[in-house]
Amino acid sequence: MSDRRLMLLLKISIGIGLCLLLLGIYLHNYSDYMASLGVTGILISATCFAFGMVFSLPTKMYLTFLLMKREAEQRAKKSKKPQD
């Protein structure tokens, strides 16, 4: 898998994670239906929030490491070029 495709996949994963986080927050704080479900409603909103965290945070860290690695490689290539 190329780096571009991997970064696109990671960015999509971050987007899904953020949407799930927002959905979990909405369901927990503003949805009257979830309040009427009681404990089940709390579990549903907490599950959305938890999966949002799973999708969002590790991919951000991996994407940051990937971008730092690419930048270091580009700097190394520039420093190895003979200067005129």
MMTF fields as JSON, N, C-alpha, C and O atoms, coordinates in Angstrom:
{
  "mmtfVersion": "1.0.0",
  "mmtfProducer": "UNKNOWN",
  "numBonds": 335,
  "numAtoms": 336,
  "numGroups": 84,
  "numChains": 1,
  "numModels": 1,
  "chainsPerModel": [1],
  "groupsPerChain": [84],
  "chainIdList": ["A"],
  "bondAtomList": [4, 2, 8, 6, 12, 10, 16, 14, 20, 18, 24, 22, 28, 26, 32, 30, 36, 34, 40, 38, 44, 42, 48, 46, 52, 50, 56, 54, 60, 58, 64, 62, 68, 66, 72, 70, 76, 74, 80, 78, 84, 82, 88, 86, 92, 90, 96, 94, 100, 98, 104, 102, 108, 106, 112, 110, 116, 114, 120, 118, 124, 122, 128, 126, 132, 130, 136, 134, 140, 138, 144, 142, 148, 146, 152, 150, 156, 154, 160, 158, 164, 162, 168, 166, 172, 170, 176, 174, 180, 178, 184, 182, 188, 186, 192, 190, 196, 194, 200, 198, 204, 202, 208, 206, 212, 210, 216, 214, 220, 218, 224, 222, 228, 226, 232, 230, 236, 234, 240, 238, 244, 242, 248, 246, 252, 250, 256, 254, 260, 258, 264, 262, 268, 266, 272, 270, 276, 274, 280, 278, 284, 282, 288, 286, 292, 290, 296, 294, 300, 298, 304, 302, 308, 306, 312, 310, 316, 314, 320, 318, 324, 322, 328, 326, 332, 330],
  "bondOrderList": [1, 1, 1, 1, 1, 1, 1, 1, 1, 1, 1, 1, 1, 1, 1, 1, 1, 1, 1, 1, 1, 1, 1, 1, 1, 1, 1, 1, 1, 1, 1, 1, 1, 1, 1, 1, 1, 1, 1, 1, 1, 1, 1, 1, 1, 1, 1, 1, 1, 1, 1, 1, 1, 1, 1, 1, 1, 1, 1, 1, 1, 1, 1, 1, 1, 1, 1, 1, 1, 1, 1, 1, 1, 1, 1, 1, 1, 1, 1, 1, 1, 1, 1],
  "groupList": [{"groupName": "MET", "atomNameList": ["N", "CA", "C", "O"], "elementList": ["N", "C", "C", "O"], "formalChargeList": [0, 0, 0, 0], "bondAtomList": [1, 0, 2, 1, 3, 2], "bondOrderList": [1, 1, 2], "singleLetterCode": "M", "chemCompType": "L-PEPTIDE LINKING"}, {"groupName": "SER", "atomNameList": ["N", "CA", "C", "O"], "elementList": ["N", "C", "C", "O"], "formalChargeList": [0, 0, 0, 0], "bondAtomList": [1, 0, 2, 1, 3, 2], "bondOrderList": [1, 1, 2], "singleLetterCode": "S", "chemCompType": "L-PEPTIDE LINKING"}, {"groupName": "ASP", "atomNameList": ["N", "CA", "C", "O"], "elementList": ["N", "C", "C", "O"], "formalChargeList": [0, 0, 0, 0], "bondAtomList": [1, 0, 2, 1, 3, 2], "bondOrderList": [1, 1, 2], "singleLetterCode": "D", "chemCompType": "L-PEPTIDE LINKING"}, {"groupName": "ARG", "atomNameList": ["N", "CA", "C", "O"], "elementList": ["N", "C", "C", "O"], "formalChargeList": [0, 0, 0, 0], "bondAtomList": [1, 0, 2, 1, 3, 2], "bondOrderList": [1, 1, 2], "singleLetterCode": "R", "chemCompType": "L-PEPTIDE LINKING"}, {"groupName": "LEU", "atomNameList": ["N", "CA", "C", "O"], "elementList": ["N", "C", "C", "O"], "formalChargeList": [0, 0, 0, 0], "bondAtomList": [1, 0, 2, 1, 3, 2], "bondOrderList": [1, 1, 2], "singleLetterCode": "L", "chemCompType": "L-PEPTIDE LINKING"}, {"groupName": "LYS", "atomNameList": ["N", "CA", "C", "O"], "elementList": ["N", "C", "C", "O"], "formalChargeList": [0, 0, 0, 0], "bondAtomList": [1, 0, 2, 1, 3, 2], "bondOrderList": [1, 1, 2], "singleLetterCode": "K", "chemCompType": "L-PEPTIDE LINKING"}, {"groupName": "ILE", "atomNameList": ["N", "CA", "C", "O"], "elementList": ["N", "C", "C", "O"], "formalChargeList": [0, 0, 0, 0], "bondAtomList": [1, 0, 2, 1, 3, 2], "bondOrderList": [1, 1, 2], "singleLetterCode": "I", "chemCompType": "L-PEPTIDE LINKING"}, {"groupName": "GLY", "atomNameList": ["N", "CA", "C", "O"], "elementList": ["N", "C", "C", "O"], "formalChargeList": [0, 0, 0, 0], "bondAtomList": [1, 0, 2, 1, 3, 2], "bondOrderList": [1, 1, 2], "singleLetterCode": "G", "chemCompType": "PEPTIDE LINKING"}, {"groupName": "CYS", "atomNameList": ["N", "CA", "C", "O"], "elementList": ["N", "C", "C", "O"], "formalChargeList": [0, 0, 0, 0], "bondAtomList": [1, 0, 2, 1, 3, 2], "bondOrderList": [1, 1, 2], "singleLetterCode": "C", "chemCompType": "L-PEPTIDE LINKING"}, {"groupName": "TYR", "atomNameList": ["N", "CA", "C", "O"], "elementList": ["N", "C", "C", "O"], "formalChargeList": [0, 0, 0, 0], "bondAtomList": [1, 0, 2, 1, 3, 2], "bondOrderList": [1, 1, 2], "singleLetterCode": "Y", "chemCompType": "L-PEPTIDE LINKING"}, {"groupName": "HIS", "atomNameList": ["N", "CA", "C", "O"], "elementList": ["N", "C", "C", "O"], "formalChargeList": [0, 0, 0, 0], "bondAtomList": [1, 0, 2, 1, 3, 2], "bondOrderList": [1, 1, 2], "singleLetterCode": "H", "chemCompType": "L-PEPTIDE LINKING"}, {"groupName": "ASN", "atomNameList": ["N", "CA", "C", "O"], "elementList": ["N", "C", "C", "O"], "formalChargeList": [0, 0, 0, 0], "bondAtomList": [1, 0, 2, 1, 3, 2], "bondOrderList": [1, 1, 2], "singleLetterCode": "N", "chemCompType": "L-PEPTIDE LINKING"}, {"groupName": "ALA", "atomNameList": ["N", "CA", "C", "O"], "elementList": ["N", "C", "C", "O"], "formalChargeList": [0, 0, 0, 0], "bondAtomList": [1, 0, 2, 1, 3, 2], "bondOrderList": [1, 1, 2], "singleLetterCode": "A", "chemCompType": "L-PEPTIDE LINKING"}, {"groupName": "VAL", "atomNameList": ["N", "CA", "C", "O"], "elementList": ["N", "C", "C", "O"], "formalChargeList": [0, 0, 0, 0], "bondAtomList": [1, 0, 2, 1, 3, 2], "bondOrderList": [1, 1, 2], "singleLetterCode": "V", "chemCompType": "L-PEPTIDE LINKING"}, {"groupName": "THR", "atomNameList": ["N", "CA", "C", "O"], "elementList": ["N", "C", "C", "O"], "formalChargeList": [0, 0, 0, 0], "bondAtomList": [1, 0, 2, 1, 3, 2], "bondOrderList": [1, 1, 2], "singleLetterCode": "T", "chemCompType": "L-PEPTIDE LINKING"}, {"groupName": "PHE", "atomNameList": ["N", "CA", "C", "O"], "elementList": ["N", "C", "C", "O"], "formalChargeList": [0, 0, 0, 0], "bondAtomList": [1, 0, 2, 1, 3, 2], "bondOrderList": [1, 1, 2], "singleLetterCode": "F", "chemCompType": "L-PEPTIDE LINKING"}, {"groupName": "PRO", "atomNameList": ["N", "CA", "C", "O"], "elementList": ["N", "C", "C", "O"], "formalChargeList": [0, 0, 0, 0], "bondAtomList": [1, 0, 2, 1, 3, 2], "bondOrderList": [1, 1, 2], "singleLetterCode": "P", "chemCompType": "L-PEPTIDE LINKING"}, {"groupName": "GLU", "atomNameList": ["N", "CA", "C", "O"], "elementList": ["N", "C", "C", "O"], "formalChargeList": [0, 0, 0, 0], "bondAtomList": [1, 0, 2, 1, 3, 2], "bondOrderList": [1, 1, 2], "singleLetterCode": "E", "chemCompType": "L-PEPTIDE LINKING"}, {"groupName": "GLN", "atomNameList": ["N", "CA", "C", "O"], "elementList": ["N", "C", "C", "O"], "formalChargeList": [0, 0, 0, 0], "bondAtomList": [1, 0, 2, 1, 3, 2], "bondOrderList": [1, 1, 2], "singleLetterCode": "Q", "chemCompType": "L-PEPTIDE LINKING"}],
  "groupTypeList": [0, 1, 2, 3, 3, 4, 0, 4, 4, 4, 5, 6, 1, 6, 7, 6, 7, 4, 8, 4, 4, 4, 4, 7, 6, 9, 4, 10, 11, 9, 1, 2, 9, 0, 12, 1, 4, 7, 13, 14, 7, 6, 4, 6, 1, 12, 14, 8, 15, 12, 15, 7, 0, 13, 15, 1, 4, 16, 14, 5, 0, 9, 4, 14, 15, 4, 4, 0, 5, 3, 17, 12, 17, 18, 3, 12, 5, 5, 1, 5, 5, 16, 18, 2],
  "groupIdList": [1, 2, 3, 4, 5, 6, 7, 8, 9, 10, 11, 12, 13, 14, 15, 16, 17, 18, 19, 20, 21, 22, 23, 24, 25, 26, 27, 28, 29, 30, 31, 32, 33, 34, 35, 36, 37, 38, 39, 40, 41, 42, 43, 44, 45, 46, 47, 48, 49, 50, 51, 52, 53, 54, 55, 56, 57, 58, 59, 60, 61, 62, 63, 64, 65, 66, 67, 68, 69, 70, 71, 72, 73, 74, 75, 76, 77, 78, 79, 80, 81, 82, 83, 84],
  "secStructList": [7, 7, 2, 2, 2, 2, 2, 2, 2, 2, 2, 2, 2, 2, 2, 2, 2, 2, 2, 2, 2, 2, 2, 2, 2, 2, 2, 2, 2, 6, 7, 2, 2, 2, 2, 2, 2, 6, 2, 2, 2, 2, 2, 2, 2, 2, 2, 2, 2, 2, 2, 2, 2, 2, 2, 2, 2, 2, 2, 2, 2, 2, 2, 2, 2, 2, 2, 2, 2, 2, 2, 2, 2, 2, 2, 2, 2, 2, 2, 2, 1, 7, 7, 7],
  "xCoordList": [0.853, 0.0, 0.905, 1.851, 0.607, 1.424, 1.154, 0.136, 2.108, 1.959, 0.749, 0.052, 0.502, -0.657, -1.965, -2.85, -2.066, -3.296, -3.451, -4.556, -2.34, -2.382, -2.788, -3.592, -2.243, -2.622, -4.084, -4.766, -4.577, -5.995, -6.868, -7.874, -6.483, -7.233, -7.224, -8.239, -6.081, -5.99, -6.817, -7.448, -6.82, -7.632, -9.122, -9.893, -9.525, -10.925, -11.265, -12.348, -10.339, -10.551, -10.697, -11.537, -9.893, -10.009, -11.379, -12.014, -11.832, -13.15, -14.272, -15.195, -14.19, -15.203, -15.168, -16.21, -13.961, -13.825, -14.424, -15.123, -14.155, -14.713, -16.23, -16.909, -16.764, -18.226, -18.844, -19.891, -18.195, -18.715, -18.618, -19.507, -17.547, -17.436, -18.566, -19.203, -18.808, -19.885, -21.248, -22.109, -21.447, -22.705, -22.897, -23.991, -21.846, -21.931, -22.246, -23.046, -21.62, -21.894, -23.329, -24.015, -23.782, -25.157, -26.153, -27.091, -25.942, -26.875, -26.914, -27.976, -25.767, -25.717, -26.315, -27.021, -26.036, -26.455, -27.801, -28.523, -28.159, -29.31, -30.451, -31.53, -30.263, -31.305, -32.242, -31.817, -33.503, -34.493, -34.786, -35.137, -34.643, -34.901, -33.894, -34.258, -32.647, -31.626, -31.896, -31.648, -32.399, -32.739, -33.899, -33.939, -34.837, -35.973, -35.57, -36.26, -34.462, -34.002, -33.298, -33.139, -32.88, -32.223, -30.784, -30.016, -30.433, -29.064, -28.667, -27.52, -29.598, -29.317, -28.937, -28.024, -29.609, -29.277, -27.896, -27.163, -27.538, -26.198, -25.153, -24.115, -25.413, -24.47, -24.316, -23.21, -25.403, -25.332, -24.5, -23.632, -24.753, -23.987, -22.528, -21.637, -22.274, -20.893, -20.159, -18.963, -20.858, -20.249, -19.863, -18.775, -20.732, -20.4, -19.168, -18.275, -19.119, -17.982, -16.704, -15.647, -16.8, -15.616, -15.071, -13.86, -15.946, -15.476, -14.916, -13.992, -15.47, -14.901, -13.485, -12.623, -13.235, -11.875, -10.95, -9.807, -11.435, -10.624, -10.229, -9.086, -11.165, -10.871, -10.016, -9.203, -10.185, -9.585, -8.159, -7.266, -7.916, -6.628, -5.436, -4.428, -5.487, -4.298, -3.939, -2.76, -4.933, -4.629, -3.95, -3.095, -4.312, -3.631, -2.164, -1.294, -1.892, -0.504, 0.28, 1.404, -0.29, 0.402, 0.621, 1.688, -0.389, -0.262, 0.817, 1.557, 0.922, 1.967, 3.345, 4.251, 3.518, 4.801, 5.152, 6.311, 4.163, 4.391, 4.831, 5.748, 4.186, 4.557, 5.935, 6.69, 6.268, 7.588, 8.672, 9.741, 8.409, 9.361, 9.592, 10.728, 8.51, 8.627, 9.433, 10.274, 9.181, 9.908, 11.396, 12.243, 11.716, 13.121, 13.815, 14.977, 13.113, 13.684, 13.941, 14.971, 13.02, 13.202, 14.372, 15.128, 14.531, 15.663, 16.985, 17.983, 16.977, 18.191, 18.568, 19.75, 17.582, 17.855, 18.417, 19.339, 17.864, 18.344, 19.765, 20.556, 20.091, 21.443, 22.478, 23.657, 22.081, 23.021, 23.307, 24.318, 22.433, 22.653, 23.891, 24.062, 24.742, 25.882, 25.403, 24.584, 25.928, 25.516, 26.426, 27.633, 25.838, 26.604, 27.247, 27.931],
  "yCoordList": [-1.163, 0.0, 1.235, 1.325, 2.16, 3.362, 4.29, 4.185, 5.202, 6.135, 7.039, 7.344, 7.461, 8.335, 7.632, 8.202, 6.386, 5.634, 5.365, 5.435, 5.06, 4.816, 6.078, 6.009, 7.226, 8.474, 8.811, 9.301, 8.56, 8.796, 7.904, 8.356, 6.644, 5.716, 6.15, 6.049, 6.631, 7.103, 8.364, 8.517, 9.263, 10.476, 10.141, 10.763, 9.173, 8.732, 8.121, 8.351, 7.347, 6.749, 7.824, 7.699, 8.873, 9.981, 10.64, 10.957, 10.847, 11.449, 10.603, 11.125, 9.293, 8.394, 8.462, 8.489, 8.488, 8.565, 9.834, 9.797, 10.953, 12.222, 12.244, 12.764, 11.681, 11.61, 10.736, 11.073, 9.616, 8.76, 9.436, 9.277, 10.189, 10.945, 11.95, 12.048, 12.693, 13.686, 13.022, 13.537, 11.876, 11.156, 10.682, 10.796, 10.157, 9.704, 10.841, 10.681, 11.991, 13.158, 13.631, 13.948, 13.677, 14.1, 13.149, 13.584, 11.849, 10.882, 10.964, 10.832, 11.18, 11.215, 12.499, 12.457, 13.634, 14.911, 15.426, 16.058, 15.175, 15.874, 14.976, 15.487, 13.685, 12.81, 12.359, 11.712, 12.71, 12.294, 10.8, 10.156, 10.252, 8.818, 7.981, 6.982, 8.39, 7.656, 7.747, 6.796, 8.881, 9.033, 8.11, 7.576, 7.927, 7.055, 5.581, 4.765, 5.232, 3.839, 3.468, 2.286, 4.461, 4.194, 3.743, 4.374, 2.649, 2.148, 1.728, 1.917, 1.169, 0.771, 1.976, 1.891, 3.075, 4.297, 4.808, 5.274, 4.722, 5.131, 4.231, 4.716, 2.932, 2.006, 2.267, 2.175, 2.588, 2.879, 4.127, 4.125, 5.185, 6.42, 6.235, 6.782, 5.474, 5.212, 4.363, 4.554, 3.432, 2.609, 3.456, 3.287, 4.36, 5.271, 6.1, 6.265, 6.609, 7.418, 6.581, 7.039, 5.352, 4.49, 4.133, 4.178, 3.782, 3.463, 4.697, 4.594, 5.851, 7.09, 7.305, 7.732, 7.013, 7.125, 6.111, 6.431, 4.897, 3.846, 4.238, 4.031, 4.8, 5.203, 6.459, 6.607, 7.338, 8.666, 8.755, 9.147, 8.415, 8.707, 7.915, 8.535, 6.597, 5.889, 6.253, 6.288, 6.524, 6.882, 8.24, 8.452, 9.163, 10.458, 10.284, 10.914, 9.429, 9.205, 8.555, 8.967, 7.557, 6.879, 7.829, 7.835, 8.625, 9.588, 10.619, 11.014, 11.059, 12.003, 11.381, 12.02, 10.136, 9.458, 9.259, 9.402, 8.932, 8.736, 10.035, 10.032, 11.14, 12.429, 12.884, 13.477, 12.616, 12.973, 12.154, 12.682, 10.89, 10.037, 10.539, 10.592, 10.906, 11.414, 12.715, 12.904, 13.602, 14.869, 14.631, 15.3, 13.692, 13.383, 12.808, 13.12, 11.979, 11.423, 12.524, 12.513, 13.464, 14.561, 15.446, 15.901, 15.693, 16.488, 15.767, 16.391, 14.442, 13.667, 13.705, 13.781, 13.653, 13.719, 15.08, 15.171, 16.137, 17.482, 17.698, 18.377, 17.136, 17.329, 16.508, 16.858, 15.423, 14.596, 15.154, 14.801, 16.019, 16.613, 17.525, 18.302, 17.423, 18.352, 19.757, 19.958, 20.713, 22.093, 22.744, 22.506, 23.568, 24.247, 25.493, 26.194],
  "zCoordList": [0.0, 0.0, 0.0, 0.783, -0.87, -0.956, 0.232, 0.916, 0.447, 1.57, 1.398, 2.366, 0.18, -0.055, 0.284, 0.922, -0.154, 0.11, 1.608, 2.147, 2.272, 3.711, 4.463, 5.393, 4.075, 4.739, 4.484, 5.384, 3.283, 3.004, 3.879, 4.426, 4.011, 4.848, 6.31, 6.998, 6.78, 8.164, 8.382, 9.428, 7.411, 7.534, 7.544, 8.275, 6.744, 6.759, 8.117, 8.654, 8.662, 9.985, 11.057, 11.949, 10.98, 11.922, 11.789, 12.795, 10.569, 10.34, 10.918, 11.544, 10.705, 11.277, 12.798, 13.453, 13.352, 14.807, 15.376, 16.389, 14.731, 15.21, 15.106, 15.991, 14.024, 13.884, 14.975, 15.528, 15.282, 16.351, 17.71, 18.546, 17.938, 19.193, 19.326, 20.375, 18.26, 18.293, 18.456, 19.168, 17.797, 17.948, 19.385, 19.937, 19.984, 21.371, 22.324, 23.245, 22.105, 22.951, 22.765, 23.736, 21.504, 21.244, 21.903, 22.572, 21.708, 22.279, 23.798, 24.407, 24.401, 25.863, 26.438, 27.445, 25.806, 26.392, 25.907, 26.678, 24.658, 24.081, 23.619, 23.317, 23.554, 23.037, 24.163, 25.12, 24.03, 25.028, 24.913, 25.902, 23.707, 23.519, 24.306, 24.925, 24.278, 25.034, 26.536, 27.276, 26.973, 28.393, 28.772, 29.881, 27.846, 28.137, 28.161, 28.772, 27.503, 27.515, 28.81, 29.117, 29.562, 30.847, 30.65, 29.923, 31.303, 31.266, 29.847, 29.441, 29.106, 27.726, 26.883, 26.061, 27.069, 26.341, 26.687, 25.815, 27.956, 28.382, 27.734, 27.282, 27.683, 27.06, 25.566, 25.033, 24.893, 23.463, 23.208, 22.336, 23.954, 23.752, 24.153, 23.504, 25.213, 25.631, 24.6, 24.379, 23.972, 22.931, 21.734, 21.183, 21.326, 20.222, 20.568, 19.737, 21.763, 22.203, 22.241, 21.808, 22.76, 22.862, 21.48, 21.264, 20.549, 19.204, 18.508, 17.701, 18.818, 18.283, 18.764, 17.995, 20.035, 20.576, 19.916, 19.59, 19.718, 19.098, 17.682, 17.276, 16.93, 15.559, 15.495, 14.583, 16.421, 16.306, 16.833, 16.083, 18.065, 18.695, 18.153, 17.812, 18.054, 17.552, 16.123, 15.771, 15.302, 13.917, 13.843, 12.983, 14.723, 14.754, 15.106, 14.504, 16.081, 16.469, 15.33, 15.047, 14.68, 13.584, 12.413, 11.799, 12.112, 11.021, 11.327, 10.426, 12.56, 12.953, 12.789, 12.254, 13.245, 13.088, 11.616, 11.227, 10.807, 9.378, 8.711, 7.89, 9.059, 8.478, 8.957, 8.187, 10.209, 10.725, 10.018, 9.711, 9.764, 9.068, 7.65, 7.179, 6.974, 5.604, 5.575, 4.696, 6.525, 6.581, 6.848, 6.257, 7.727, 8.01, 6.772, 6.51, 6.021, 4.802, 3.77, 3.096, 3.647, 2.694, 3.104, 2.246, 4.381, 4.859, 4.593, 4.233, 4.777, 4.534, 3.052, 2.715, 2.178, 0.74, 0.363, -0.447, 0.948, 0.644, 1.143, 0.488, 2.281, 2.835, 2.093, 2.117, 1.432, 0.675, -0.717, -1.324, -1.23, -2.547, -2.503, -1.564, -3.518, -3.554, -3.889, -4.786, -3.157, -3.376, -4.394, -4.407, -5.25, -6.307, -5.784, -6.529]
}
